Amino acid sequence: MNYDVIVIGAGPAGLAGAVALGRARRSVLVIDAGEPRNATAAHMHNYLGREGDSPAALRADGRAEAAGYGVQFLDAAVTSAKPLAAGGFQVEAGGTHTARRLLVTSGLTDELPEVPGLAERWGETVLHCPYCHGYEVRDQRIAVLVTGPMATHQAQLFRQLSPHVTVLLHEGPEPSEADLRGLAARGIETVGGRVAEVSGRADVRLADGTELSFDAVVVGPRMIVAAGFLGDLGLETERMEIDGYLFATFVKADANGATAVPGVWAAGNVTDPRAQAIVSAGAGLTAGAMINADLVNEEVAAAVSAAGR
């Protein structure tokens, strides 16, 4: 079947876009690999009206809403996506599927520092965003692992939530004198030495054998676009760097989600690594509406041509 739109990814952005397109009576196929970025998170925050709900519940409700408007779903990984010479796009995912337009909302993956024990606690006691889950560790003992130039800024943000913040210098860049003064001024201790392991709830063992006990460990992951098929579409990922340190990769899109490739839109974390769920949903809605408008313009032009006017 040739769809009006194929949406790649069924997170908040993809589902919001699918709902908008379904309500516009477009034929839509949503393809999802079932690997959401926040799979380990039990709760989401800052989503107006759904504070504390689970991300899984949001996705399930979004699927049900989209299906109610005729949107179809395929649980599969996209292995390739490419433009067709005659127009439109061909997507390989458990078979061949074609569409007039694409909406890429495949998100990103968080690459954690290579410290034993971090990955197993990711989304539980190993955290990264003070706005996403900082309130839940308020007044607790928080360690901030330095792996990049933003670590001291992270520490100051978490200091807003707890007076018990410690910066572990690990193998990251040495904080500047100004940063060190700022940390000391707010009572944030700095501890040198490489972190060898995280165990228990959030206990840290340094390479020299020193053991420290915390309630949460904060890290700064690299946020990398999860879409190996982009190259076939002619889309390149951009690098977001801070002081030469790779912070994230992303797909460049305008405010409406349109990319450099005609017919391809993108929304959510794939274009904005820092977007939380509610922001991604809003971006998906905008992109879905703009895709429908683009299709309408194409259909008007075709109708005028057919009428010989």
Backbone as CSV, one residue per row, in Angstrom:
resi,resn,N_x,N_y,N_z,CA_x,CA_y,CA_z,C_x,C_y,C_z
1,MET,0.846,-1.204,0.000,0.000,0.000,0.000,0.875,1.245,0.000
2,ASN,0.463,2.227,-0.770,1.154,3.512,-0.782,0.420,4.472,0.157
3,TYR,1.104,4.906,1.198,0.495,5.780,2.188,0.730,7.245,1.836
4,ASP,-0.091,8.100,2.412,0.199,9.531,2.306,1.481,9.839,3.077
5,VAL,1.573,9.279,4.296,2.716,9.579,5.167,3.151,8.318,5.907
6,ILE,4.453,8.103,5.972,5.019,7.120,6.882,5.728,7.890,7.991
7,VAL,5.392,7.548,9.215,6.033,8.134,10.390,7.000,7.095,10.949
8,ILE,8.261,7.470,11.106,9.263,6.551,11.636,9.536,6.921,13.088
9,GLY,9.011,6.097,14.004,9.172,6.356,15.428,7.834,6.647,16.083
10,ALA,7.570,5.968,17.209,6.277,6.124,17.891,6.445,6.639,19.313
11,GLY,7.283,7.665,19.457,7.363,8.386,20.716,6.367,9.529,20.693
12,PRO,6.467,10.480,21.620,5.519,11.600,21.653,5.452,12.384,20.347
13,ALA,6.610,12.613,19.700,6.608,13.384,18.456,5.898,12.628,17.342
14,GLY,6.263,11.363,17.162,5.674,10.582,16.088,4.184,10.379,16.274
15,LEU,3.771,10.093,17.509,2.353,9.845,17.768,1.523,11.121,17.621
16,ALA,2.059,12.256,18.091,1.327,13.520,17.939,1.174,13.872,16.458
17,GLY,2.249,13.655,15.676,2.152,13.898,14.244,1.150,12.973,13.583
18,ALA,1.140,11.707,14.000,0.216,10.736,13.425,-1.233,11.095,13.732
19,VAL,-1.495,11.555,14.958,-2.857,11.955,15.316,-3.318,13.129,14.449
20,ALA,-2.447,14.127,14.280,-2.812,15.284,13.449,-3.117,14.855,12.025
21,LEU,-2.293,13.957,11.488,-2.493,13.498,10.110,-3.718,12.599,9.993
22,GLY,-3.955,11.761,11.011,-5.143,10.919,10.984,-6.416,11.743,11.039
23,ARG,-6.396,12.788,11.844,-7.565,13.665,11.929,-7.789,14.439,10.629
24,ALA,-6.715,14.589,9.847,-6.845,15.228,8.534,-7.235,14.213,7.451
25,ARG,-7.544,12.986,7.886,-8.000,11.893,7.021,-6.933,11.451,6.041
26,ARG,-5.685,11.516,6.497,-4.572,11.002,5.706,-4.345,9.524,6.035
27,SER,-3.880,8.774,5.022,-3.473,7.395,5.278,-2.059,7.429,5.851
28,VAL,-1.898,6.837,7.025,-0.646,6.954,7.775,-0.207,5.588,8.288
29,LEU,1.082,5.310,8.134,1.688,4.132,8.730,2.781,4.600,9.691
30,VAL,2.694,4.168,10.938,3.729,4.458,11.925,4.574,3.201,12.110
31,ILE,5.877,3.335,11.892,6.801,2.211,12.051,7.678,2.489,13.264
32,ASP,7.735,1.526,14.176,8.472,1.750,15.421,9.256,0.506,15.805
33,ALA,10.518,0.709,16.196,11.400,-0.398,16.557,11.214,-0.859,17.995
34,GLY,10.431,-0.124,18.785,10.182,-0.533,20.158,11.355,-0.322,21.089
35,GLU,12.167,0.712,20.826,13.326,1.006,21.663,13.303,2.470,22.101
36,PRO,12.314,2.853,22.908,12.215,4.264,23.314,13.383,4.687,24.184
37,ARG,13.781,5.942,24.038,14.902,6.483,24.805,14.664,6.369,26.304
38,ASN,13.431,6.594,26.736,13.135,6.620,28.167,12.536,5.297,28.652
39,ALA,12.950,4.195,28.043,12.386,2.891,28.395,12.580,2.543,29.863
40,THR,13.683,3.008,30.466,13.964,2.649,31.860,13.291,3.587,32.860
41,ALA,12.678,4.653,32.375,12.066,5.634,33.276,10.654,5.201,33.660
42,ALA,10.362,5.201,34.954,9.038,4.810,35.427,8.041,5.967,35.376
43,HIS,8.567,7.188,35.376,7.694,8.357,35.402,8.238,9.441,34.479
44,MET,7.354,10.310,34.005,7.779,11.482,33.251,7.257,12.714,33.975
45,HIS,7.940,13.817,33.733,7.591,15.050,34.449,7.547,16.234,33.482
46,ASN,6.941,17.318,33.951,6.800,18.553,33.163,5.869,18.393,31.964
47,TYR,5.054,17.324,31.960,4.061,17.152,30.897,2.723,17.588,31.481
48,LEU,2.286,18.773,31.106,1.111,19.382,31.713,-0.091,18.437,31.631
49,GLY,-0.677,18.157,32.779,-1.845,17.298,32.837,-1.528,15.826,32.995
50,ARG,-0.228,15.452,32.810,0.145,14.034,32.951,1.363,13.894,33.863
51,GLU,1.521,14.821,34.777,2.665,14.801,35.687,2.744,13.480,36.442
52,GLY,3.897,12.814,36.337,4.117,11.573,37.058,3.650,10.324,36.349
53,ASP,2.963,10.467,35.223,2.553,9.287,34.454,3.782,8.580,33.897
54,SER,3.616,7.323,33.531,4.733,6.603,32.938,4.818,6.907,31.447
55,PRO,6.025,6.962,30.899,6.170,7.148,29.451,5.468,6.047,28.662
56,ALA,5.480,4.829,29.199,4.815,3.720,28.504,3.312,3.966,28.391
57,ALA,2.714,4.533,29.441,1.282,4.829,29.405,0.976,5.907,28.372
58,LEU,1.842,6.916,28.282,1.646,7.962,27.272,1.698,7.364,25.871
59,ARG,2.688,6.507,25.625,2.800,5.897,24.295,1.588,5.025,23.984
60,ALA,1.133,4.261,24.962,-0.027,3.389,24.734,-1.276,4.214,24.436
61,ASP,-1.479,5.284,25.198,-2.637,6.141,24.957,-2.530,6.823,23.596
62,GLY,-1.310,7.254,23.242,-1.112,7.898,21.948,-1.397,6.953,20.792
63,ARG,-0.972,5.723,20.917,-1.262,4.729,19.876,-2.770,4.523,19.724
64,ALA,-3.449,4.407,20.863,-4.895,4.193,20.809,-5.603,5.380,20.164
65,GLU,-5.171,6.593,20.499,-5.787,7.773,19.902,-5.553,7.809,18.402
66,ALA,-4.306,7.528,17.974,-3.995,7.549,16.547,-4.763,6.457,15.801
67,ALA,-4.827,5.262,16.393,-5.547,4.161,15.752,-7.022,4.503,15.579
68,GLY,-7.561,5.285,16.511,-8.952,5.699,16.412,-9.232,6.563,15.201
69,TYR,-8.185,7.151,14.643,-8.323,7.964,13.425,-7.809,7.217,12.190
70,GLY,-7.664,5.899,12.305,-7.308,5.093,11.142,-5.822,4.916,10.900
71,VAL,-4.992,5.425,11.797,-3.543,5.273,11.638,-3.169,3.801,11.858
72,GLN,-2.297,3.280,10.996,-1.836,1.899,11.116,-0.450,1.869,11.761
73,PHE,-0.138,0.742,12.387,1.141,0.600,13.087,1.863,-0.668,12.642
74,LEU,3.178,-0.557,12.591,4.036,-1.697,12.296,5.190,-1.678,13.281
75,ASP,5.315,-2.739,14.070,6.407,-2.836,15.027,7.590,-3.518,14.347
76,ALA,8.513,-2.707,13.872,9.684,-3.215,13.148,10.742,-2.129,13.104
77,ALA,11.976,-2.533,12.854,13.074,-1.574,12.703,13.207,-1.190,11.239
78,VAL,13.376,0.091,10.986,13.603,0.569,9.620,15.055,0.286,9.248
79,THR,15.254,-0.449,8.182,16.607,-0.769,7.729,17.081,0.156,6.621
80,SER,16.152,0.726,5.867,16.537,1.705,4.846,15.335,2.558,4.477
81,ALA,15.616,3.750,4.012,14.582,4.657,3.517,15.219,5.490,2.419
82,LYS,14.570,5.573,1.277,15.174,6.302,0.158,14.107,6.936,-0.715
83,PRO,14.458,8.020,-1.385,13.516,8.655,-2.308,13.365,7.823,-3.577
84,LEU,12.195,7.891,-4.183,11.926,7.193,-5.439,12.017,8.166,-6.602
85,ALA,12.488,7.677,-7.728,12.659,8.537,-8.902,11.331,9.165,-9.331
86,ALA,10.245,8.437,-9.166,8.940,8.940,-9.592,8.290,9.821,-8.534
87,GLY,8.976,10.016,-7.428,8.430,10.804,-6.327,8.031,9.925,-5.162
88,GLY,8.040,10.475,-3.999,7.716,9.701,-2.820,8.928,8.964,-2.277
89,PHE,8.652,8.037,-1.363,9.734,7.372,-0.647,9.426,5.891,-0.453
90,GLN,10.498,5.118,-0.386,10.388,3.689,-0.121,11.095,3.379,1.188
91,VAL,10.400,2.691,2.068,10.929,2.351,3.381,10.938,0.841,3.536
92,GLU,12.079,0.318,3.953,12.203,-1.112,4.236,12.141,-1.326,5.741
93,ALA,11.140,-2.101,6.168,10.977,-2.413,7.586,10.052,-3.621,7.677
94,GLY,10.624,-4.808,7.721,9.790,-6.008,7.712,9.004,-6.144,6.427
95,GLY,9.494,-5.569,5.374,8.812,-5.519,4.080,9.028,-4.163,3.451
96,THR,8.443,-3.950,2.293,8.595,-2.691,1.566,7.325,-1.864,1.681
97,HIS,7.505,-0.592,2.007,6.379,0.316,2.184,6.692,1.627,1.469
98,THR,5.703,2.242,0.876,5.925,3.506,0.169,4.979,4.581,0.688
99,ALA,5.424,5.826,0.532,4.628,6.957,0.997,4.991,8.207,0.212
100,ARG,4.078,9.159,0.203,4.327,10.437,-0.461,5.227,11.333,0.381
101,ARG,5.135,11.223,1.708,5.927,12.037,2.609,6.437,11.173,3.760
102,LEU,7.514,11.644,4.393,8.064,10.974,5.568,8.134,11.943,6.740
103,LEU,7.855,11.417,7.938,8.080,12.162,9.174,9.016,11.309,10.031
104,VAL,10.232,11.791,10.230,11.242,11.064,10.995,11.209,11.534,12.448
105,THR,10.860,10.617,13.341,10.810,10.930,14.775,11.462,9.787,15.564
106,SER,12.567,9.299,15.034,13.209,8.096,15.590,14.020,8.366,16.848
107,GLY,14.132,9.627,17.256,14.766,9.956,18.524,16.267,9.797,18.529
108,LEU,16.803,9.520,19.708,18.250,9.384,19.863,18.557,8.347,20.922
109,THR,19.825,8.022,21.041,20.286,7.119,22.094,21.281,7.871,22.971
110,ASP,21.287,7.528,24.244,22.207,8.141,25.205,23.424,7.249,25.360
111,GLU,24.594,7.768,25.006,25.840,7.025,25.182,26.454,7.417,26.517
112,LEU,26.472,6.478,27.442,26.957,6.753,28.796,28.467,6.593,28.882
113,PRO,29.097,7.252,29.855,30.524,7.025,30.098,30.770,5.546,30.396
114,GLU,31.928,5.062,30.013,32.245,3.647,30.192,32.740,3.381,31.618
115,VAL,31.802,3.439,32.532,32.075,3.147,33.943,31.174,1.982,34.342
116,PRO,31.735,0.872,34.804,30.919,-0.274,35.215,29.858,0.125,36.230
117,GLY,28.636,-0.331,35.994,27.552,-0.060,36.930,26.654,1.096,36.546
118,LEU,27.102,1.981,35.651,26.266,3.126,35.265,25.046,2.685,34.468
119,ALA,25.274,1.895,33.437,24.189,1.524,32.522,23.073,0.776,33.241
120,GLU,23.441,-0.081,34.203,22.438,-0.870,34.910,21.507,-0.003,35.764
121,ARG,21.960,1.178,36.125,21.178,2.060,37.000,20.618,3.266,36.254
122,TRP,20.804,3.288,34.930,20.362,4.410,34.115,18.841,4.575,34.198
123,GLY,18.415,5.787,34.483,16.992,6.072,34.597,16.419,5.775,35.969
124,GLU,17.244,5.256,36.855,16.787,4.964,38.213,17.566,5.817,39.208
125,THR,18.820,5.432,39.498,19.639,6.269,40.372,20.789,6.928,39.622
126,VAL,20.946,6.622,38.346,21.892,7.331,37.477,21.066,8.236,36.577
127,LEU,21.275,9.533,36.702,20.404,10.531,36.092,21.220,11.516,35.267
128,HIS,20.531,12.397,34.542,21.271,13.423,33.803,20.573,14.777,33.788
129,CYS,19.255,14.812,33.903,18.537,16.069,33.703,17.868,16.537,34.987
130,PRO,18.234,17.713,35.504,17.609,18.196,36.734,16.133,18.516,36.570
131,TYR,15.712,18.836,35.354,14.310,19.167,35.116,13.456,17.916,34.948
132,CYS,14.059,16.849,34.448,13.316,15.598,34.230,13.102,14.829,35.527
133,HIS,14.133,14.754,36.369,14.036,13.904,37.549,14.810,14.448,38.747
134,GLY,15.199,15.703,38.699,15.936,16.277,39.816,15.111,16.417,41.082
135,TYR,13.856,16.771,40.958,13.013,16.978,42.141,12.897,15.704,42.959
136,GLU,12.956,14.565,42.286,12.808,13.281,42.969,14.010,12.937,43.838
137,VAL,15.140,13.624,43.649,16.312,13.383,44.501,16.645,14.623,45.337
138,ARG,15.660,15.464,45.523,15.861,16.683,46.311,16.349,16.316,47.712
139,ASP,17.284,17.132,48.200,17.853,16.988,49.543,18.637,15.703,49.751
140,GLN,18.861,14.935,48.687,19.626,13.698,48.821,21.099,13.935,48.468
141,ARG,21.908,12.898,48.637,23.339,12.977,48.335,23.541,12.693,46.848
142,ILE,24.016,13.695,46.136,24.108,13.614,44.679,25.558,13.783,44.249
143,ALA,26.039,12.841,43.425,27.372,12.942,42.830,27.234,13.333,41.367
144,VAL,28.058,14.252,40.921,28.074,14.656,39.511,29.400,14.198,38.912
145,LEU,29.323,13.323,37.927,30.507,12.753,37.289,30.967,13.655,36.150
146,VAL,32.192,14.150,36.217,32.700,15.058,35.187,33.181,14.255,33.980
147,THR,32.482,14.409,32.872,32.900,13.786,31.610,32.959,14.803,30.476
148,GLY,32.559,16.034,30.754,32.568,17.068,29.733,32.503,18.442,30.365
149,PRO,32.555,19.486,29.556,32.623,20.855,30.072,31.338,21.356,30.719
150,MET,30.231,20.617,30.596,28.973,21.065,31.189,28.756,20.520,32.597
151,ALA,29.693,19.711,33.093,29.480,19.039,34.376,29.318,20.021,35.534
152,THR,30.120,21.083,35.572,30.000,22.024,36.683,28.670,22.780,36.619
153,HIS,28.185,23.027,35.409,26.865,23.650,35.258,25.794,22.692,35.775
154,GLN,25.923,21.403,35.427,25.001,20.402,35.962,25.003,20.425,37.480
155,ALA,26.200,20.476,38.060,26.316,20.463,39.514,25.581,21.647,40.134
156,GLN,25.706,22.818,39.521,25.039,24.000,40.071,23.514,23.871,39.954
157,LEU,23.043,23.240,38.882,21.600,23.044,38.736,21.077,22.082,39.803
158,PHE,21.806,21.006,40.063,21.377,20.070,41.089,21.557,20.657,42.490
159,ARG,22.492,21.595,42.637,22.657,22.271,43.928,21.414,23.067,44.282
160,GLN,20.653,23.471,43.293,19.396,24.156,43.539,18.394,23.232,44.245
161,LEU,18.608,21.915,44.088,17.670,20.922,44.602,18.147,20.248,45.883
162,SER,19.456,20.307,46.127,19.997,19.645,47.308,21.280,20.335,47.754
163,PRO,21.506,20.440,49.067,22.767,21.010,49.561,23.895,19.972,49.605
164,HIS,23.584,18.730,49.222,24.549,17.636,49.344,25.024,17.189,47.960
165,VAL,25.773,18.051,47.278,26.251,17.764,45.922,27.773,17.668,45.939
166,THR,28.289,16.618,45.302,29.731,16.409,45.193,30.092,16.223,43.730
167,VAL,31.143,16.899,43.294,31.626,16.753,41.916,32.792,15.770,41.904
168,LEU,32.656,14.712,41.113,33.709,13.721,40.945,34.456,14.040,39.654
169,LEU,35.702,14.471,39.767,36.437,14.967,38.602,36.715,13.881,37.568
170,HIS,36.815,12.625,37.987,36.928,11.482,37.082,37.998,11.743,36.022
171,GLU,37.644,11.554,34.728,38.594,11.750,33.630,38.174,12.914,32.732
172,GLY,37.253,13.726,33.231,36.751,14.815,32.417,37.690,16.003,32.397
173,PRO,37.350,17.044,31.653,38.176,18.246,31.618,38.225,18.925,32.973
174,GLU,39.371,19.431,33.340,39.540,20.108,34.629,38.681,21.375,34.644
175,PRO,37.861,21.563,35.684,37.052,22.790,35.762,37.955,24.028,35.804
176,SER,37.468,25.110,35.256,38.228,26.353,35.279,38.284,26.896,36.698
177,GLU,39.187,27.848,36.919,39.290,28.474,38.238,37.974,29.134,38.628
178,ALA,37.338,29.758,37.658,36.057,30.409,37.943,35.010,29.377,38.341
179,ASP,34.991,28.236,37.644,34.037,27.178,37.987,34.309,26.637,39.382
180,LEU,35.581,26.422,39.700,35.933,25.901,41.015,35.525,26.875,42.122
181,ARG,35.706,28.159,41.872,35.295,29.157,42.864,33.776,29.118,43.055
182,GLY,33.064,28.958,41.937,31.604,28.894,42.011,31.125,27.672,42.771
183,LEU,31.787,26.542,42.549,31.426,25.328,43.273,31.674,25.500,44.764
184,ALA,32.855,25.993,45.100,33.212,26.157,46.510,32.276,27.145,47.208
185,ALA,31.900,28.202,46.495,31.057,29.224,47.091,29.686,28.688,47.481
186,ARG,29.243,27.646,46.784,27.925,27.074,47.104,28.040,25.760,47.862
187,GLY,29.234,25.486,48.394,29.400,24.316,49.236,29.434,23.002,48.500
188,ILE,29.825,23.025,47.234,29.904,21.796,46.440,31.333,21.275,46.498
189,GLU,31.512,20.117,47.072,32.841,19.517,47.216,33.301,18.927,45.881
190,THR,34.607,18.993,45.601,35.182,18.340,44.429,36.119,17.234,44.901
191,VAL,36.028,16.076,44.234,36.831,14.911,44.591,37.588,14.444,43.346
192,GLY,38.910,14.355,43.457,39.720,13.899,42.342,39.780,12.379,42.262
193,GLY,40.312,11.892,41.153,40.459,10.445,40.981,39.434,9.868,40.034
194,ARG,39.840,8.855,39.304,38.955,8.197,38.338,37.928,7.324,39.057
195,VAL,36.697,7.373,38.582,35.649,6.508,39.114,35.786,5.138,38.464
196,ALA,35.959,4.104,39.271,36.166,2.757,38.755,34.876,1.963,38.645
197,GLU,33.899,2.263,39.521,32.683,1.449,39.533,31.582,2.145,40.318
198,VAL,30.351,1.887,39.886,29.170,2.292,40.644,28.440,1.018,41.048
199,SER,28.092,0.898,42.333,27.430,-0.306,42.810,26.341,0.071,43.793
200,GLY,25.657,-0.957,44.346,24.589,-0.693,45.298,23.546,0.239,44.714
201,ARG,23.043,1.145,45.533,22.089,2.130,45.019,22.800,3.149,44.137
202,ALA,23.807,3.772,44.694,24.594,4.745,43.924,25.939,4.931,44.611
203,ASP,26.535,3.821,45.032,27.829,3.879,45.700,28.944,3.933,44.666
204,VAL,29.961,4.711,44.955,31.050,4.941,44.000,32.360,4.437,44.588
205,ARG,33.103,3.690,43.775,34.458,3.286,44.158,35.438,3.929,43.201
206,LEU,36.407,4.662,43.762,37.433,5.294,42.944,38.540,4.300,42.639
207,ALA,39.353,4.629,41.651,40.430,3.733,41.233,41.423,3.461,42.349
208,ASP,41.587,4.396,43.286,42.534,4.185,44.391,41.923,3.403,45.547
209,GLY,40.676,2.940,45.369,40.012,2.147,46.389,39.096,2.930,47.296
210,THR,39.110,4.254,47.219,38.223,5.077,48.046,36.767,4.769,47.719
211,GLU,35.952,4.595,48.738,34.533,4.313,48.540,33.688,5.468,49.074
212,LEU,32.726,5.895,48.250,31.846,7.008,48.590,30.404,6.560,48.404
213,SER,29.533,7.032,49.253,28.137,6.617,49.191,27.241,7.786,48.812
214,PHE,26.398,7.564,47.802,25.467,8.592,47.328,24.091,7.983,47.126
215,ASP,23.130,8.855,46.900,21.772,8.406,46.577,21.504,8.473,45.076
216,ALA,22.293,9.275,44.376,22.133,9.400,42.921,23.455,9.838,42.313
217,VAL,23.696,9.396,41.094,24.874,9.809,40.327,24.388,10.486,39.055
218,VAL,24.888,11.677,38.816,24.514,12.454,37.632,25.627,12.347,36.596
219,VAL,25.249,12.053,35.355,26.212,11.951,34.268,25.764,12.845,33.109
220,GLY,26.665,13.058,32.172,26.340,13.792,30.959,26.535,12.889,29.751
221,PRO,25.494,12.189,29.311,25.651,11.279,28.176,25.816,12.035,26.866
222,ARG,26.401,11.357,25.890,26.366,11.872,24.523,25.048,11.423,23.894
223,MET,24.360,12.361,23.287,23.040,12.068,22.721,23.180,11.953,21.204
224,ILE,23.046,10.733,20.715,23.341,10.437,19.318,22.072,10.034,18.574
225,VAL,21.835,10.639,17.425,20.660,10.356,16.607,20.559,8.864,16.307
226,ALA,19.360,8.309,16.512,19.122,6.890,16.274,18.420,6.717,14.932
227,ALA,19.175,6.827,13.863,18.585,6.706,12.530,19.680,6.433,11.508
228,GLY,20.064,5.169,11.380,21.115,4.814,10.441,20.713,4.945,8.989
229,PHE,19.420,5.124,8.730,18.913,5.198,7.367,18.964,6.608,6.778
230,LEU,19.386,7.581,7.553,19.320,8.973,7.093,20.173,9.235,5.864
231,GLY,21.335,8.579,5.799,22.235,8.819,4.677,21.597,8.495,3.340
232,ASP,20.794,7.428,3.279,20.137,7.047,2.026,19.110,8.086,1.596
233,LEU,18.605,8.827,2.567,17.636,9.885,2.245,18.327,11.164,1.792
234,GLY,19.634,11.233,1.992,20.362,12.445,1.655,20.443,13.417,2.807
235,LEU,20.124,12.940,4.021,20.198,13.788,5.201,21.479,13.499,5.974
236,GLU,22.150,14.535,6.404,23.346,14.383,7.220,23.061,14.878,8.629
237,THR,23.663,14.212,9.603,23.508,14.671,10.981,24.521,15.774,11.277
238,GLU,24.084,16.739,12.055,24.937,17.839,12.493,25.530,17.506,13.860
239,ARG,26.659,18.113,14.173,27.305,17.911,15.466,27.064,19.118,16.370
240,MET,26.685,18.863,17.604,26.555,19.911,18.605,27.735,19.750,19.554
241,GLU,28.657,20.704,19.514,29.869,20.607,20.321,29.948,21.760,21.312
242,ILE,30.536,21.476,22.468,30.799,22.485,23.486,32.268,22.385,23.854
243,ASP,33.036,23.433,23.559,34.481,23.444,23.821,35.175,22.233,23.203
244,GLY,34.746,21.865,21.986,35.359,20.749,21.289,34.853,19.390,21.723
245,TYR,33.965,19.351,22.696,33.423,18.087,23.193,32.102,17.804,22.498
246,LEU,31.951,16.584,21.939,30.716,16.215,21.254,29.605,16.027,22.275
247,PHE,28.629,16.896,22.233,27.501,16.868,23.154,26.341,16.055,22.574
248,ALA,26.110,16.223,21.264,24.986,15.536,20.635,25.107,15.623,19.119
249,THR,24.337,14.769,18.445,24.136,14.916,17.007,22.640,15.120,16.771
250,PHE,22.303,15.743,15.653,20.901,16.029,15.378,20.703,16.242,13.887
251,VAL,19.464,16.193,13.461,19.090,16.480,12.087,18.570,17.904,12.026
252,LYS,19.113,18.688,11.134,18.693,20.084,11.018,17.316,20.165,10.344
253,ALA,16.416,20.906,10.977,15.076,21.124,10.429,14.634,22.527,10.800
254,ASP,13.702,23.074,10.018,13.220,24.417,10.340,12.173,24.342,11.448
255,ALA,11.584,25.475,11.790,10.652,25.535,12.914,9.416,24.675,12.703
256,ASN,9.128,24.334,11.444,7.976,23.495,11.138,8.337,22.024,10.978
257,GLY,9.634,21.714,11.081,10.073,20.333,10.958,10.565,19.945,9.575
258,ALA,10.505,20.868,8.618,10.959,20.542,7.269,12.482,20.428,7.237
259,THR,12.988,19.373,6.616,14.430,19.173,6.495,14.910,19.690,5.137
260,ALA,16.188,19.494,4.864,16.764,19.935,3.595,16.304,19.068,2.427
261,VAL,15.723,17.913,2.719,15.248,17.010,1.661,13.747,17.226,1.469
262,PRO,13.325,17.676,0.306,11.891,17.894,0.069,11.084,16.630,0.351
263,GLY,10.007,16.807,1.104,9.152,15.664,1.407,9.486,14.967,2.699
264,VAL,10.590,15.359,3.341,10.987,14.727,4.600,10.930,15.756,5.723
265,TRP,10.152,15.443,6.748,10.067,16.264,7.961,10.676,15.484,9.115
266,ALA,11.055,16.183,10.151,11.611,15.536,11.338,11.166,16.306,12.568
267,ALA,11.001,15.592,13.681,10.539,16.241,14.917,10.981,15.432,16.122
268,GLY,11.005,16.104,17.269,11.374,15.439,18.511,12.868,15.461,18.744
269,ASN,13.359,14.491,19.506,14.769,14.463,19.879,15.701,14.317,18.692
270,VAL,15.214,13.816,17.565,16.081,13.671,16.402,16.519,15.036,15.866
271,THR,15.737,16.075,16.150,16.108,17.428,15.744,16.507,18.310,16.924
272,ASP,16.025,17.969,18.103,16.308,18.764,19.310,16.660,17.811,20.448
273,PRO,17.949,17.529,20.667,18.345,16.560,21.686,17.867,16.901,23.094
274,ARG,17.598,18.172,23.359,17.215,18.564,24.714,15.712,18.609,24.938
275,ALA,14.931,18.304,23.916,13.477,18.401,24.030,12.925,17.338,24.967
276,GLN,12.120,17.746,25.937,11.409,16.805,26.791,10.143,16.338,26.079
277,ALA,9.428,15.399,26.691,8.305,14.744,26.018,7.259,15.730,25.509
278,ILE,6.921,16.723,26.330,5.866,17.646,25.920,6.311,18.525,24.751
279,VAL,7.589,18.877,24.718,8.125,19.667,23.601,8.140,18.829,22.331
280,SER,8.542,17.568,22.451,8.559,16.680,21.295,7.155,16.488,20.726
281,ALA,6.173,16.328,21.618,4.794,16.163,21.153,4.333,17.399,20.381
282,GLY,4.660,18.585,20.896,4.288,19.803,20.188,4.941,19.907,18.830
283,ALA,6.220,19.518,18.749,6.920,19.561,17.468,6.320,18.572,16.487
284,GLY,5.912,17.395,16.983,5.288,16.406,16.110,3.960,16.884,15.566
285,LEU,3.179,17.537,16.414,1.902,18.106,15.974,2.119,19.131,14.872
286,THR,3.091,20.027,15.075,3.381,21.051,14.067,3.800,20.418,12.752
287,ALA,4.708,19.447,12.822,5.189,18.798,11.603,4.055,18.079,10.887
288,GLY,3.200,17.395,11.651,2.083,16.700,11.027,1.159,17.660,10.284
289,ALA,0.858,18.790,10.922,-0.012,19.784,10.286,0.626,20.352,9.026
290,MET,1.939,20.597,9.064,2.618,21.168,7.898,2.734,20.148,6.763
291,ILE,2.893,18.882,7.093,2.906,17.849,6.050,1.553,17.801,5.362
292,ASN,0.475,17.853,6.155,-0.856,17.850,5.539,-1.038,19.055,4.629
293,ALA,-0.581,20.237,5.080,-0.701,21.435,4.249,0.090,21.284,2.955
294,ASP,1.264,20.681,3.043,2.084,20.460,1.852,1.379,19.526,0.873
295,LEU,0.762,18.474,1.383,0.030,17.543,0.526,-1.182,18.233,-0.117
296,VAL,-1.857,19.066,0.662,-3.000,19.802,0.109,-2.545,20.691,-1.050
297,ASN,-1.432,21.398,-0.870,-0.932,22.257,-1.952,-0.637,21.439,-3.204
298,GLU,-0.036,20.263,-3.019,0.253,19.391,-4.161,-1.033,18.950,-4.847
299,GLU,-2.038,18.619,-4.056,-3.309,18.146,-4.617,-4.058,19.268,-5.328
300,VAL,-3.973,20.471,-4.806,-4.596,21.621,-5.480,-3.939,21.845,-6.835
301,ALA,-2.602,21.815,-6.876,-1.886,22.010,-8.140,-2.251,20.933,-9.151
302,ALA,-2.385,19.680,-8.681,-2.748,18.587,-9.585,-4.159,18.763,-10.113
303,ALA,-5.082,19.209,-9.239,-6.453,19.404,-9.662,-6.574,20.530,-10.688
304,VAL,-5.841,21.601,-10.467,-5.846,22.725,-11.404,-5.306,22.274,-12.747
305,SER,-4.203,21.510,-12.733,-3.612,21.022,-13.965,-4.574,20.109,-14.722
306,ALA,-5.252,19.222,-13.974,-6.183,18.281,-14.598,-7.384,19.010,-15.200
307,ALA,-7.755,20.126,-14.572,-8.901,20.898,-15.064,-8.515,21.782,-16.246
308,GLY,-7.217,21.828,-16.541,-6.743,22.625,-17.665,-6.859,24.110,-17.447
309,ARG,-6.717,24.512,-16.232,-6.844,25.941,-15.903,-5.488,26.539,-15.576
